[in-house]
Amino acid sequence: KSMSLTTFTYENGKYDRRNRTFYGFEKVVTEVRNPQTQAKLRYSVQKFLNDSFYTQGALIEQRSYDANDQLLAVQSNFYNLVKPDLAHTANFNTGSNHLYQASGLGEMDRTRASLLLVKTATTEYEGNQSRNLVKHFKSFDKIGNILTYEDLGSSNSDAYLASITYKTDAVYQRLPINIEIRAKSTNELLKKRTAQYNNKGSLTQSVVYLETNKTNRVQY
């Protein structure tokens, strides 16, 4: 029987007395330990935004370490705080702690806003080598659906672009109906998937386009 022990440490919680709302903790340390010896096997340190109602719980950084405190990976997340009910093109000139805010938002406790994840940057470490991975979420529709997505990969030949379209009816406008993935360098179509739904929003058919004149069709 395999057993494990996970412990959590929380720091800098914030409670908004005016709104009577807890905005979460700024830092969480998660440790995986040997349940018999209590020896630390690995751990992660997460940092969150908790300065306002709209940013509460947003992960801005995660660092992963081994038992010897050797850094294994760092992931940073970047956000835009924008007006709701409007389409948005991502602004990548934004920091983890000082995120981009659309003009005209007003005071945070007297306005409406939407928080959108626009970029992730990950660095993975192994020995004396490292690998950087960056993903861009480039554009959004008025309800926050991602329309275009870019994965820069580890090299230019490994980068790709994704475009997504959704149902247009008001009830099920978050359901994707077409996804295309293309090579960034050549615009070659690498993969395509379409979907159909019934009037209750349940998936009835998906089609994956494998190559020229070949598809994999699944009906539900």
C-alpha positions in Angstrom: 0.0 0.0 0.0 1.5 3.3 -1.1 1.0 6.3 1.1 2.1 10.0 0.8 2.0 13.0 3.0 1.3 16.5 1.7 1.5 19.6 3.9 0.4 23.2 3.1 1.6 26.5 4.5 -0.4 29.7 3.9 0.8 33.3 4.2 -0.6 36.8 4.0 -4.3 36.2 3.7 -6.5 39.2 3.0 -10.0 39.9 4.1 -11.9 42.9 2.7 -13.9 44.3 5.6 -15.9 46.6 3.4 -17.1 43.9 1.1 -16.9 41.2 3.8 -15.0 38.9 1.4 -11.9 36.9 1.9 -9.5 37.4 -1.1 -7.3 34.4 -0.4 -3.7 34.0 0.5 -0.8 35.7 -1.2 1.6 32.7 -0.9 1.1 28.9 -0.5 3.9 26.4 0.0 3.0 22.8 -0.8 5.4 20.1 0.5 5.3 16.4 -0.4 6.9 14.3 2.4 7.7 10.7 3.2 4.9 9.8 5.7 7.2 7.5 7.7 10.3 9.8 8.1 8.7 13.2 7.4 11.6 13.8 4.9 10.8 16.4 2.3 10.7 14.9 -1.2 9.7 17.9 -3.3 7.8 21.2 -2.8 6.4 24.1 -4.7 5.9 27.8 -3.8 2.9 29.6 -5.4 2.1 33.3 -5.3 -1.4 34.7 -5.9 -3.0 38.0 -6.4 -5.3 38.9 -3.6 -5.5 42.7 -3.7 -9.0 43.1 -5.2 -12.3 41.2 -5.8 -11.4 40.8 -9.5 -7.9 39.5 -9.1 -8.5 37.2 -6.1 -7.0 33.7 -6.5 -5.1 34.5 -9.7 -1.9 32.5 -9.8 1.0 34.7 -10.8 4.0 32.5 -10.1 4.8 28.9 -9.3 8.3 27.6 -8.4 9.0 23.9 -8.1 12.0 22.4 -6.2 13.4 19.0 -5.4 14.3 17.7 -1.9 17.7 19.5 -2.1 16.1 22.9 -2.8 17.2 22.7 -6.4 15.0 24.8 -8.7 13.2 22.6 -11.2 10.8 25.0 -12.9 9.3 28.5 -12.8 6.0 29.5 -14.3 4.9 33.1 -14.4 1.4 34.1 -15.4 0.4 37.5 -16.8 -3.1 39.1 -16.9 -5.1 41.9 -18.4 -7.9 43.5 -16.3 -10.4 44.8 -18.8 -14.0 46.1 -19.2 -16.5 43.3 -19.4 -18.8 42.7 -22.4 -16.1 43.9 -24.9 -13.8 42.0 -27.3 -10.2 42.4 -26.3 -6.8 42.1 -27.9 -4.1 41.1 -25.4 -1.6 43.7 -24.1 1.6 41.8 -23.3 3.2 44.9 -21.7 2.0 43.7 -18.3 3.7 42.5 -15.2 2.9 39.7 -12.8 2.3 42.1 -9.9 1.5 45.2 -11.9 -1.0 44.0 -14.5 -2.3 45.9 -17.4 -5.6 47.7 -16.8 -7.8 49.0 -19.5 -8.4 52.7 -19.5 -11.7 53.9 -17.9 -12.1 51.0 -15.4 -12.4 53.3 -12.5 -12.0 52.4 -8.8 -11.8 48.6 -8.2 -14.6 48.6 -5.6 -16.9 50.7 -7.8 -16.7 49.1 -11.2 -17.1 45.9 -13.2 -14.1 44.2 -14.7 -12.9 40.9 -16.2 -9.5 39.3 -15.5 -8.0 37.6 -18.6 -4.9 35.4 -18.6 -2.9 36.6 -21.6 0.6 35.0 -21.2 2.4 32.2 -19.5 6.2 32.0 -19.4 7.8 28.8 -18.1 11.5 28.0 -17.6 12.4 24.3 -16.9 15.8 23.4 -15.4 17.8 20.2 -15.7 21.4 20.2 -14.7 23.2 23.1 -16.3 20.6 23.4 -19.0 17.3 25.2 -19.2 14.3 25.5 -21.6 12.0 28.5 -22.0 8.4 28.1 -23.1 6.1 31.0 -23.8 2.4 30.9 -24.6 0.3 33.9 -25.7 -3.5 34.1 -25.5 -3.9 36.8 -28.1 -7.5 37.7 -28.5 -10.9 37.2 -26.8 -14.5 37.8 -27.6 -16.9 39.8 -25.5 -17.6 37.0 -23.0 -13.9 36.1 -22.5 -13.6 33.1 -24.9 -10.1 32.7 -26.3 -10.1 33.3 -30.1 -6.4 33.1 -31.0 -3.6 31.3 -29.1 0.1 31.1 -29.8 2.6 28.6 -28.4 6.1 29.7 -29.2 7.6 26.3 -28.4 11.3 25.8 -27.8 12.2 26.9 -31.3 10.6 28.7 -34.3 10.0 25.4 -36.0 8.2 24.1 -33.0 5.8 27.2 -32.7 2.2 27.0 -33.6 -1.0 29.1 -33.8 -4.5 28.1 -32.8 -7.8 29.8 -33.7 -11.1 28.9 -32.1 -14.7 29.7 -33.1 -17.7 29.2 -31.0 -21.5 28.8 -31.3 -23.2 32.1 -31.8 -26.5 31.5 -29.9 -26.8 33.3 -26.6 -27.2 30.2 -24.4 -24.3 28.1 -25.6 -21.9 30.7 -26.9 -19.0 29.2 -24.9 -19.1 25.9 -26.8 -16.3 25.7 -29.5 -17.4 24.5 -32.9 -14.1 24.8 -34.8 -10.4 24.6 -33.8 -7.6 25.0 -36.2 -3.9 24.6 -35.3 -1.3 25.9 -37.8 2.5 26.0 -37.9 3.6 29.6 -37.1 6.5 29.6 -39.6 4.6 28.3 -42.6 0.9 28.6 -41.7 0.5 25.0 -42.7 -2.7 23.4 -41.2 -1.5 20.8 -38.7 -4.8 19.8 -37.1 -8.5 20.7 -37.3 -11.4 19.7 -35.2 -15.1 20.5 -35.5 -18.0 19.8 -33.1 -21.7 19.7 -33.2 -24.2 20.0 -30.3 -27.9 19.4 -29.7 -30.3 22.0 -28.4 -29.4 21.2 -24.8 -25.7 21.9 -25.4 -24.6 18.2 -25.4 -21.9 17.2 -27.8 -23.4 15.0 -30.6 -20.5 14.8 -33.0 -16.8 15.6 -33.3 -14.6 15.4 -36.4 -10.8 15.4 -36.4 -9.2 16.1 -39.7 -6.1 13.9 -39.8 -4.7 14.6 -43.3 -6.0 15.2 -46.9 -9.4 13.5 -47.3 -9.0 11.6 -44.0 -11.1 12.2 -40.9 -11.9 10.6 -37.6 -15.6 11.1 -36.9 -17.2 10.3 -33.5 -20.9 10.5 -32.8 -22.3 10.6 -29.3 
